[in-house]
């Protein structure tokens, strides 16, 4: 429902947003072009490339589960549970101005800086474990 005083958005502004390419779309195009180049130069290497890609993807999943099993009580989202912040204020949503086509959402999630630091360290720990697992599998360990 819109109020009579709310500024109306152009009809096609939401359609233009929907037609934007996904994030990292240019890298997807580069990967597909390189796969086509490999197919043109040495088609027998495509199964090897697919095998290596699947190994690295499986290593990322394995690294994630290694982190979860080694640190079951130190997950990054553990530090921002809703039960700890019952008195936290509601998110503030500002209405879009005339020159902007998006609204701003300000979240007040964790009032304690120590919890934010612990969450950041847990995220870095998980990223390092996943990266090390992927690197080890990629190098053939």
C-alpha positions in Angstrom: 0.0 0.0 0.0 1.3 3.4 -0.8 0.3 6.6 0.8 -0.8 9.6 -1.2 2.3 11.6 -0.1 4.8 8.9 -1.0 6.9 9.6 -4.2 6.0 7.3 -7.0 8.7 5.2 -8.6 9.0 4.9 -12.3 7.4 1.8 -13.7 10.6 0.4 -15.3 13.0 1.1 -12.4 12.3 -2.3 -10.8 12.6 -4.0 -14.1 16.0 -2.5 -14.7 17.1 -3.8 -11.3 15.8 -7.3 -12.2 17.8 -7.4 -15.4 21.2 -6.6 -13.8 23.7 -9.5 -14.2 24.5 -11.4 -11.1 27.6 -10.7 -9.0 30.8 -11.9 -10.6 29.1 -12.5 -13.9 32.2 -11.3 -15.8 34.2 -14.0 -14.1 31.7 -16.6 -15.2 32.0 -15.4 -18.8 35.8 -15.6 -18.5 35.6 -19.1 -17.1 33.3 -20.3 -19.9 35.5 -18.6 -22.6 38.6 -20.4 -21.1 36.7 -23.7 -21.1 35.9 -23.2 -24.8 39.5 -22.4 -25.4 40.6 -25.6 -23.7 38.1 -27.5 -25.7 39.4 -26.0 -29.0 43.1 -26.6 -28.1 42.9 -29.9 -26.2 39.4 -31.4 -25.9 40.8 -34.4 -24.0 41.7 -32.1 -21.0 38.1 -31.0 -20.3 37.4 -34.0 -18.1 40.6 -33.3 -16.2 39.5 -29.7 -15.7 36.1 -30.7 -14.5 37.7 -33.2 -12.1 40.0 -30.6 -10.6 37.1 -28.1 -10.3 35.0 -30.7 -8.5 37.8 -31.5 -6.1 38.3 -27.9 -5.1 34.6 -27.4 -4.6 34.4 -30.6 -2.4 37.5 -29.3 -0.5 35.6 -26.1 0.3 32.7 -28.1 1.7 35.1 -30.3 3.6 36.9 -27.3 5.1 33.6 -25.8 6.2 32.6 -29.1 8.0 36.1 -29.4 9.5 35.7 -26.0 11.0 32.2 -26.9 12.3 33.4 -30.1 13.9 36.6 -28.6 15.4 34.8 -25.6 16.9 31.2 -26.5 17.5 30.7 -23.8 20.1 32.5 -21.0 18.3 30.5 -20.6 15.1 30.4 -17.0 13.8 26.6 -16.8 14.1 26.8 -18.0 17.7 27.8 -14.5 18.9 24.8 -12.8 17.4 22.0 -15.0 18.7 18.6 -13.3 19.1 18.2 -14.3 22.7 21.2 -12.2 23.8 19.8 -9.1 22.3 16.2 -8.9 23.3 16.5 -5.2 24.2 18.1 -4.3 20.9 16.3 -1.6 18.9 14.4 -2.5 15.8 16.1 -1.9 12.4 15.7 1.6 11.1 14.6 1.9 7.5 14.9 5.3 5.8 12.6 6.1 2.9 14.4 6.6 -0.4 15.0 10.2 -1.5 14.1 11.5 -4.9 17.6 11.1 -6.3 18.1 7.6 -4.9 16.3 4.5 -5.9 17.2 2.3 -2.9 16.4 2.7 0.8 19.0 2.4 3.5 18.7 -0.2 6.3 20.6 0.4 9.5 21.0 -2.6 11.8 21.8 -2.4 15.4 22.7 -6.1 15.9 25.4 -6.3 18.6 25.8 -3.6 21.2 28.9 -5.2 22.6 32.2 -4.6 20.7 33.8 -7.7 22.2 31.1 -10.0 20.6 31.7 -8.3 17.3 35.4 -9.0 17.6 34.9 -12.6 18.5 32.5 -13.0 15.6 35.1 -11.5 13.3 37.8 -13.8 14.5 35.5 -16.8 14.1 34.8 -15.7 10.5 38.5 -15.3 9.8 39.3 -18.7 11.4 36.7 -20.4 9.2 38.0 -18.6 6.1 41.6 -19.7 6.8 40.6 -23.3 7.4 38.5 -23.5 4.2 41.3 -21.8 2.2 43.9 -24.2 3.6 41.8 -27.2 2.8 41.2 -26.0 -0.7 44.9 -25.2 -1.2 45.9 -28.7 0.1 43.6 -30.4 -2.2 44.5 -28.2 -5.1 48.2 -28.9 -4.6 47.5 -32.6 -4.6 47.8 -33.5 -0.9 
